Amino acid sequence: MHLLRDVSFEYSFSGIIHVFIMQIGSMKIAMLTVLRRLIVMLSLAMVWMPPVYAENQGLSVRAATVVLPPFVIDQDGVLTGFSIEIWNEISKRMGAKTTYQLMPSVKDVFDALRDGNADIAVSGLFYTSERDREFEFSYPILESGLQVMVRNSASGEVAAFSSLWRLLDLLFSRATLAWLGIALLFVVMAAHVAWLLERRHPDGMIPTQSYFPGIFYAMYWAAATLLTQAVDRFPGRWLVRTLSVLWMFVGISFVASYTAQLTTNLTVQQIRGAINGPDDLHGKRVATLSGGSAVRYLREHGIQVVEFAQTSEIYQALLDRRVDAVLLGAAGQIYYATHEGRGLVRVVGPEFNKNDVGFIFPEETMLRRKVNGALLSLREDGTYQRIHDKWVESPP
């Protein structure tokens, strides 16, 4: 009995060992299978991960820009401003490295995009239908329009010269020419009446019966009586003398009315200035950026355009009286009027031709979608509004 029990126990123990070894074998096979699958998945991940990493972390962007306050400002070689701060934040969120290319003019910025020498234009450039034909735009970073800037009347002008200039301008205005036309008509009519009545009188003011030069004597009398009430010859007939008295009252009323209108116009012009908005730009020399959107507006409206490459040149030309007004984006005009140009210039008239401002890309670029995504995140977390409030000001 003890022998059978020992054999049975040995057999059972051997079975348990066998089963345990079989389980371990199965587990090894399963672990090897899982390990193989894990290796395959890691291999695939290694294949696909590097491009994604490079896309987000190793991106290099060439940004063409031009100085255009408050969007782009060059402070001793360091670029800052509204557009620069917006783009730097976008670039950081994309993990991109930006190399700025400072261009001398707006035209050079677009040339860099066309020639493939830049990946994006970072400045304060308007979106227009003409630019839409060959470039792509990001979501807008600002809505702005055009606005007129003029010299401040108290910005170093000599008061006497300024008043004389305005007076001469009024003297040769359309209203003055209309008054002169009316006066000439009155003089001609009165002269013919006087000639008809006085030409045969021996002691009359017309020494000849001939139409020429008799009519000129009559016109001299009519003009002198109308404007000055002072003549050196008097009519011989009582009827003409009576008409002369009535003609003097007409002259007094005429001169008084004209003087009142001239004084009123001069006073209004002194208060408001000669240019008060876009409707007053005709016949004026208006400065703007070469290649800017304002050039097209000025040419379409028949206004004399004086183009400059830099805004600093434009404002200096205005202060030097080489141009009569400046037409640029409202944001830039207001910024200059409240900073460097404070007290020297003023912004006049309404903001018009409003359009979007933002970043501009060459056609068929993959960069635009990434920029738009980052720009949306700036708006959502309040970063955009903080930068906007720092740089973009309301009209003074």
C-alpha positions as CSV (number, residue, x, y, z in Angstrom):
1,M,0.0,0.0,0.0
2,H,2.8,2.4,0.8
3,L,4.4,1.6,-2.5
4,L,1.3,2.3,-4.5
5,R,0.8,5.5,-2.6
6,D,4.3,6.7,-3.4
7,V,4.0,5.8,-7.0
8,S,0.7,7.7,-7.2
9,F,2.1,10.8,-5.5
10,E,5.1,10.8,-7.8
11,Y,3.0,10.5,-10.8
12,S,0.7,13.3,-9.7
13,F,3.7,15.6,-8.9
14,S,5.3,14.9,-12.3
15,G,2.0,15.8,-13.9
16,I,1.8,19.1,-12.1
17,I,5.4,19.9,-13.1
18,H,4.6,19.0,-16.7
19,V,1.5,21.2,-16.8
20,F,3.4,24.1,-15.2
21,I,6.2,23.8,-17.8
22,M,3.6,23.7,-20.5
23,Q,2.0,26.9,-19.2
24,I,5.3,28.6,-19.0
25,G,6.0,27.7,-22.6
26,S,2.7,29.0,-23.7
27,M,3.3,32.3,-21.8
28,K,6.7,32.6,-23.5
29,I,5.1,32.2,-26.9
30,A,2.5,34.8,-26.1
31,M,5.1,37.2,-24.7
32,L,7.2,36.7,-27.8
33,T,4.2,37.4,-30.0
34,V,3.3,40.6,-28.1
35,L,7.0,41.6,-28.2
36,R,7.1,41.1,-31.9
37,R,4.0,43.2,-32.4
38,L,5.4,45.9,-30.2
39,I,8.6,46.0,-32.2
40,V,6.6,46.3,-35.4
41,M,4.5,49.2,-34.0
42,L,7.6,51.0,-32.7
43,S,9.3,50.6,-36.1
44,L,6.3,52.1,-37.9
45,A,6.2,54.9,-35.4
46,M,9.9,55.6,-36.0
47,V,9.2,55.9,-39.7
48,W,6.3,58.3,-39.3
49,M,7.3,60.4,-36.3
50,P,10.4,62.2,-37.7
51,P,8.5,64.1,-40.4
52,V,5.9,65.3,-37.9
53,Y,8.5,66.4,-35.5
54,A,10.4,68.2,-38.3
55,E,7.1,69.8,-39.4
56,N,6.4,71.3,-36.0
57,Q,9.9,71.9,-34.6
58,G,12.3,72.4,-37.5
59,L,10.2,74.8,-39.7
60,S,12.1,77.7,-41.1
61,V,10.2,80.7,-42.5
62,R,11.6,83.6,-44.6
63,A,9.4,86.7,-43.8
64,A,9.6,89.7,-46.1
65,T,8.7,92.9,-44.4
66,V,8.7,96.7,-44.8
67,V,8.7,99.4,-42.2
68,L,5.1,100.6,-41.8
69,P,4.2,101.9,-38.3
70,P,2.5,100.6,-36.2
71,F,2.6,97.3,-38.0
72,V,6.4,97.2,-38.4
73,I,8.8,99.5,-36.6
74,D,12.6,99.4,-36.9
75,Q,14.1,100.3,-33.5
76,D,17.9,100.4,-34.0
77,G,17.8,97.2,-36.1
78,V,15.3,95.4,-33.9
79,L,11.9,94.9,-35.5
80,T,8.8,95.4,-33.5
81,G,5.2,96.5,-34.0
82,F,1.7,95.0,-34.2
83,S,2.3,92.6,-37.1
84,I,5.7,91.6,-35.8
85,E,4.4,90.7,-32.4
86,I,1.5,88.8,-33.8
87,W,3.8,86.9,-36.2
88,N,6.4,86.1,-33.5
89,E,3.6,84.6,-31.3
90,I,2.4,82.5,-34.3
91,S,5.9,81.4,-35.1
92,K,6.5,80.3,-31.5
93,R,3.3,78.3,-31.4
94,M,4.2,76.6,-34.7
95,G,7.7,75.9,-33.4
96,A,9.1,77.7,-36.4
97,K,12.2,79.8,-36.8
98,T,11.7,83.1,-38.7
99,T,14.3,85.0,-40.7
100,Y,13.1,88.6,-41.4
101,Q,14.1,90.2,-44.7
102,L,13.6,94.0,-44.4
103,M,12.7,95.4,-47.8
104,P,13.0,99.0,-48.9
105,S,9.5,99.2,-50.3
106,V,6.1,97.5,-50.6
107,K,6.9,96.6,-54.2
108,D,10.0,94.8,-53.2
109,V,8.0,92.7,-50.7
110,F,5.7,91.5,-53.4
111,D,8.6,90.9,-55.7
112,A,10.2,88.6,-53.1
113,L,7.0,86.6,-52.9
114,R,6.7,86.3,-56.6
115,D,10.4,85.2,-57.1
116,G,10.2,82.6,-54.3
117,N,12.7,84.5,-52.1
118,A,10.1,84.8,-49.2
119,D,7.5,82.5,-47.7
120,I,5.3,85.2,-46.2
121,A,4.8,89.0,-46.1
122,V,4.6,90.4,-42.6
123,S,3.5,94.0,-42.5
124,G,0.4,96.1,-42.7
125,L,-0.7,95.2,-46.3
126,F,-4.3,95.5,-47.5
127,Y,-6.1,92.6,-49.1
128,T,-7.2,93.7,-52.6
129,S,-8.8,91.9,-55.6
130,E,-5.7,92.7,-57.6
131,R,-3.4,91.0,-55.1
132,D,-5.9,88.1,-54.7
133,R,-5.2,87.1,-58.3
134,E,-1.6,86.1,-57.5
135,F,-1.3,85.7,-53.7
136,E,-3.0,84.0,-50.8
137,F,-4.1,85.6,-47.6
138,S,-4.3,84.5,-44.0
139,Y,-7.2,85.2,-41.7
140,P,-7.2,89.0,-41.2
141,I,-5.5,90.6,-38.3
142,L,-7.2,94.0,-38.6
143,E,-9.8,95.8,-40.6
144,S,-8.8,99.3,-41.7
145,G,-9.4,101.9,-44.4
146,L,-7.7,104.8,-46.0
147,Q,-7.6,108.3,-44.3
148,V,-6.3,111.7,-45.2
149,M,-3.6,113.6,-43.2
150,V,-2.7,117.2,-43.5
151,R,-0.3,119.7,-41.9
152,N,-1.5,121.3,-38.7
153,S,-2.0,125.0,-39.4
154,A,0.0,125.8,-36.2
155,S,2.9,123.7,-37.1
156,G,5.5,126.4,-37.9
157,E,3.7,128.1,-40.7
158,V,3.9,131.8,-40.8
159,A,0.5,133.1,-40.0
160,A,0.6,136.1,-42.4
161,F,1.7,134.0,-45.3
162,S,-0.9,131.3,-44.6
163,S,-3.7,133.9,-44.5
164,L,-2.5,135.6,-47.7
165,W,-2.4,132.2,-49.4
166,R,-5.9,131.4,-48.4
167,L,-7.1,134.8,-49.5
168,L,-5.6,134.4,-52.9
169,D,-7.1,131.0,-53.2
170,L,-10.5,132.5,-52.5
171,L,-10.0,135.4,-54.9
172,F,-9.6,132.9,-57.8
173,S,-12.2,130.5,-56.6
174,R,-15.3,129.5,-58.6
175,A,-17.6,131.6,-56.4
176,T,-15.5,134.7,-57.0
177,L,-15.5,134.2,-60.7
178,A,-19.3,133.9,-60.6
179,W,-19.6,137.2,-58.7
180,L,-17.3,138.9,-61.3
181,G,-19.4,137.5,-64.1
182,I,-22.5,139.0,-62.5
183,A,-20.8,142.3,-62.0
184,L,-19.7,142.4,-65.6
185,L,-23.2,141.7,-66.8
186,F,-24.6,144.6,-64.7
187,V,-21.9,146.9,-65.9
188,V,-22.6,146.1,-69.6
189,M,-26.3,146.6,-69.2
190,A,-26.0,149.9,-67.3
191,A,-23.4,151.1,-69.8
192,H,-25.6,150.6,-72.8
193,V,-28.5,152.5,-71.1
194,A,-26.2,155.4,-70.2
195,W,-24.7,155.5,-73.7
196,L,-28.1,155.6,-75.4
197,L,-29.3,158.5,-73.2
198,E,-26.1,160.5,-73.0
199,R,-24.5,160.2,-76.4
200,R,-26.3,163.3,-77.8
201,H,-26.1,165.5,-74.8
202,P,-23.4,168.3,-75.3
203,D,-22.4,168.4,-71.6
204,G,-22.8,164.7,-71.0
205,M,-20.2,162.3,-69.7
206,I,-19.8,160.7,-73.2
207,P,-17.9,163.0,-75.5
208,T,-18.7,161.1,-78.7
209,Q,-21.8,159.8,-80.4
210,S,-20.0,156.8,-81.9
211,Y,-20.5,153.4,-80.3
212,F,-16.7,153.0,-80.1
213,P,-15.2,154.5,-78.0
214,G,-18.4,155.9,-76.5
215,I,-19.5,152.6,-74.9
216,F,-16.1,152.4,-73.1
217,Y,-16.8,155.8,-71.4
218,A,-20.2,154.4,-70.4
219,M,-18.7,151.2,-69.0
220,Y,-16.1,153.1,-67.0
221,W,-18.9,155.2,-65.4
222,A,-21.0,152.1,-64.7
223,A,-18.1,150.1,-63.2
224,A,-16.8,153.1,-61.1
225,T,-20.3,153.8,-59.8
226,L,-21.0,150.2,-59.0
227,L,-17.8,149.5,-57.1
228,T,-16.5,152.8,-55.7
229,Q,-19.3,155.4,-56.2
230,A,-16.5,157.8,-57.3
231,V,-16.5,159.2,-60.9
232,D,-14.7,162.2,-62.5
233,R,-17.5,162.9,-65.1
234,F,-21.2,163.2,-64.3
235,P,-24.2,162.6,-66.5
236,G,-25.7,165.6,-68.3
237,R,-29.4,164.4,-68.4
238,W,-31.4,164.3,-65.2
239,L,-32.8,160.9,-66.0
240,V,-29.3,159.5,-66.2
241,R,-28.4,161.3,-62.9
242,T,-31.5,159.7,-61.2
243,L,-30.4,156.3,-62.6
244,S,-26.9,157.0,-61.2
245,V,-28.3,157.4,-57.7
246,L,-30.2,154.1,-58.0
247,W,-27.1,152.5,-59.5
248,M,-25.1,153.6,-56.5
249,F,-27.5,151.7,-54.2
250,V,-27.2,148.6,-56.4
251,G,-23.4,149.0,-56.1
252,I,-23.5,149.3,-52.3
253,S,-25.7,146.2,-52.0
254,F,-23.5,144.2,-54.5
255,V,-20.2,145.1,-52.8
256,A,-21.7,144.4,-49.3
257,S,-23.0,141.0,-50.4
258,Y,-19.7,140.0,-52.0
259,T,-17.7,141.1,-49.1
260,A,-19.9,139.2,-46.7
261,Q,-19.5,136.0,-48.6
262,L,-15.8,136.4,-49.1
263,T,-15.3,137.0,-45.3
264,T,-17.5,134.0,-44.4
265,N,-15.6,131.7,-46.8
266,L,-12.3,132.9,-45.5
267,T,-13.4,132.4,-41.8
268,V,-14.6,128.9,-42.5
269,Q,-11.5,128.0,-44.3
270,Q,-9.3,129.3,-41.5
271,I,-11.3,127.1,-39.0
272,R,-11.6,124.0,-41.1
273,G,-8.6,124.2,-43.4
274,A,-8.4,123.7,-47.2
275,I,-8.5,119.9,-47.0
276,N,-11.1,118.2,-44.8
277,G,-11.4,114.7,-46.4
278,P,-11.0,112.7,-49.7
279,D,-13.5,115.0,-51.5
280,D,-11.1,117.9,-51.2
281,L,-8.0,116.2,-52.7
282,H,-8.7,117.2,-56.3
283,G,-6.1,119.7,-57.6
284,K,-3.8,118.8,-54.6
285,R,-0.5,116.9,-54.5
286,V,-1.1,113.8,-52.5
287,A,1.7,111.5,-51.2
288,T,1.3,107.8,-50.6
289,L,3.4,104.6,-50.7
290,S,4.7,103.3,-54.0
291,G,2.9,100.0,-54.7
292,G,0.3,100.7,-52.0
293,S,-3.5,100.3,-52.4
294,A,-4.0,104.1,-52.2
295,V,-2.2,104.6,-55.5
296,R,-5.0,103.0,-57.4
297,Y,-7.7,105.1,-55.6
298,L,-5.9,108.3,-56.3
299,R,-5.4,107.5,-60.0
300,E,-9.0,106.4,-60.5
301,H,-10.2,109.7,-59.1
302,G,-7.8,111.8,-61.2
303,I,-5.8,113.1,-58.2
304,Q,-2.1,114.0,-58.6
305,V,-0.1,111.2,-56.9
306,V,3.4,111.6,-55.4
307,E,4.8,108.2,-54.6
308,F,7.5,107.4,-52.0
309,A,9.1,104.2,-50.9
310,Q,9.0,104.8,-47.1
311,T,6.5,106.3,-44.8
312,S,9.2,108.5,-43.2
313,E,9.8,110.1,-46.6
314,I,6.1,110.7,-47.0
315,Y,5.6,112.5,-43.7
316,Q,8.8,114.6,-44.2
317,A,7.5,115.7,-47.6
318,L,4.3,116.8,-45.9
319,L,6.1,118.8,-43.3
320,D,8.3,120.4,-45.9
321,R,5.3,121.5,-47.9
322,R,6.3,119.4,-51.0
323,V,2.9,117.8,-50.9
324,D,-0.5,119.0,-49.7
325,A,-1.8,115.8,-48.1
326,V,-1.0,112.2,-47.3
327,L,-3.3,109.2,-48.1
328,L,-2.4,106.0,-46.2
329,G,-4.0,103.4,-44.0
330,A,-5.9,104.9,-41.1
331,A,-4.0,102.9,-38.4
332,G,-0.7,104.2,-39.6
333,Q,-2.0,107.8,-39.9
334,I,-3.4,107.8,-36.4
335,Y,-0.2,106.3,-35.0
336,Y,2.0,109.0,-36.6
337,A,-0.4,111.8,-35.6
338,T,-0.3,110.7,-31.9
339,H,3.5,110.0,-31.7
340,E,6.2,111.5,-33.9
341,G,3.8,113.9,-35.6
342,R,1.9,115.1,-32.6
343,G,1.1,118.8,-33.0
344,L,2.5,118.9,-36.5
345,V,-0.1,117.0,-38.4
346,R,-3.7,116.0,-38.1
347,V,-6.0,113.3,-39.5
348,V,-9.1,114.7,-41.3
349,G,-12.2,113.3,-42.8
350,P,-13.8,109.8,-42.5
351,E,-12.1,106.4,-42.9
352,F,-13.1,105.0,-46.2
353,N,-12.4,102.1,-48.6
354,K,-12.2,99.7,-45.6
355,N,-10.6,96.4,-46.2
356,D,-8.8,93.6,-44.3
357,V,-5.1,93.6,-43.3
358,G,-3.1,90.4,-42.7
359,F,-0.3,88.1,-43.8
360,I,0.2,87.4,-47.5
361,F,1.7,84.1,-49.0
362,P,2.7,82.9,-52.4
363,E,0.1,80.7,-54.1
364,E,-0.3,77.0,-53.2
365,T,1.6,77.2,-49.9
366,M,1.1,74.7,-47.1
367,L,2.1,77.4,-44.6
368,R,-1.2,79.3,-44.7
369,R,-3.2,76.6,-42.9
370,K,-0.8,76.3,-40.0
371,V,-0.7,80.1,-39.7
372,N,-4.5,80.4,-39.6
373,G,-4.7,77.7,-37.0
374,A,-2.2,79.5,-34.8
375,L,-3.9,82.8,-35.4
376,L,-7.2,81.4,-34.2
377,S,-5.6,80.2,-31.0
378,L,-4.3,83.7,-30.4
379,R,-7.8,85.1,-30.6
380,E,-9.3,82.4,-28.4
381,D,-6.8,82.9,-25.5
382,G,-6.8,86.7,-25.6
383,T,-3.2,87.1,-26.8
384,Y,-4.4,88.8,-30.0
385,Q,-6.5,91.4,-28.1
386,R,-3.6,92.2,-25.8
387,I,-1.3,92.9,-28.7
388,H,-4.0,94.8,-30.5
389,D,-4.7,97.1,-27.6
390,K,-0.9,97.8,-27.3
391,W,-0.4,99.0,-30.8
392,V,-3.7,100.0,-32.5
393,E,-5.1,103.3,-31.3
394,S,-8.4,105.1,-31.7
395,P,-8.5,108.4,-33.6
396,P,-7.2,111.4,-31.4
